[in-house]
Amino acid sequence: MQAGISASTHYAAVNQSLKDDDPALRSVILTALSDADPDTATTDAGKAQLLASVKNAINQQLRRDGYKGMVEAAYFSSFIIQTDQVDDGV
């Protein structure tokens, strides 16, 4: 799975927090993505759940690191799931 993620917020200070905490946020986002079931992530409901998990992971990390405010939503800017194709020789 490969995904580009964007986050939105109404808190001006959070925009700077997202930049300042970038390494930690990238890590929690990658963890949330790696925990996803690729079969579920292909459905609309699965994608919505994955974005909710990413948003929650971002907000938890911001709180852990002492930042005020939160992101209201996460969005896919790109989303690719590669399935293994097996050549059975036919």
C-alpha positions in Angstrom: 0.0 0.0 0.0 1.2 3.5 -0.9 -0.7 6.6 0.2 -0.1 10.3 0.3 -1.9 11.9 3.3 -3.0 15.5 3.9 -4.4 16.8 7.1 -6.7 19.8 7.6 -7.2 22.0 10.7 -8.8 25.3 11.7 -6.1 26.0 14.2 -3.3 28.2 12.8 -0.8 27.0 15.4 -1.4 23.3 14.4 0.0 24.0 10.9 3.4 24.9 12.4 3.1 21.9 14.8 2.6 19.6 11.9 5.9 20.9 10.4 7.8 20.9 13.7 6.7 17.3 14.6 7.1 15.9 11.1 9.3 12.9 11.8 7.1 11.6 14.7 4.0 12.2 12.6 5.3 10.4 9.6 6.1 7.4 11.9 2.6 7.2 13.4 1.0 7.6 9.9 3.2 4.8 8.6 2.2 2.6 11.5 -1.5 3.3 10.9 -1.1 2.5 7.2 0.8 -0.7 7.9 -1.9 -1.9 10.4 -4.5 -1.7 7.6 -5.8 -4.8 5.9 -5.3 -4.2 2.2 -8.5 -6.1 1.3 -10.6 -3.9 3.6 -8.8 -0.7 2.5 -10.1 -1.1 -1.1 -13.7 -0.5 0.0 -15.1 3.0 0.7 -15.8 2.1 4.3 -12.3 0.7 4.7 -10.8 3.9 3.3 -12.9 6.0 5.6 -11.8 3.9 8.6 -8.2 4.2 7.6 -8.4 8.0 7.3 -10.0 8.1 10.8 -7.2 6.0 12.2 -4.6 8.3 10.6 -6.4 11.4 12.0 -6.5 9.8 15.5 -2.8 8.8 15.3 -1.8 12.4 14.3 -3.9 13.9 17.1 -2.5 11.5 19.7 1.1 12.2 18.7 0.5 16.0 18.8 -0.9 15.7 22.3 2.0 13.4 23.4 4.4 16.0 22.2 2.6 18.8 24.0 1.1 20.6 21.0 -2.2 22.4 21.4 -5.0 22.0 18.8 -5.8 19.1 16.5 -6.4 18.1 12.9 -10.1 17.8 12.0 -9.6 15.5 9.1 -7.1 13.4 7.0 -7.4 13.0 3.3 -5.8 10.9 0.7 -3.7 12.8 -1.9 -2.8 9.5 -3.5 -3.7 5.9 -2.8 -2.3 2.8 -4.4 -2.7 -0.8 -3.4 -0.5 -3.3 -5.4 -1.7 -6.9 -5.4 0.6 -9.8 -6.0 -0.1 -11.3 -9.4 0.7 -15.0 -9.7 1.6 -16.2 -13.1 0.2 -19.7 -13.3 1.7 -20.3 -16.8 -1.7 -20.3 -18.6 
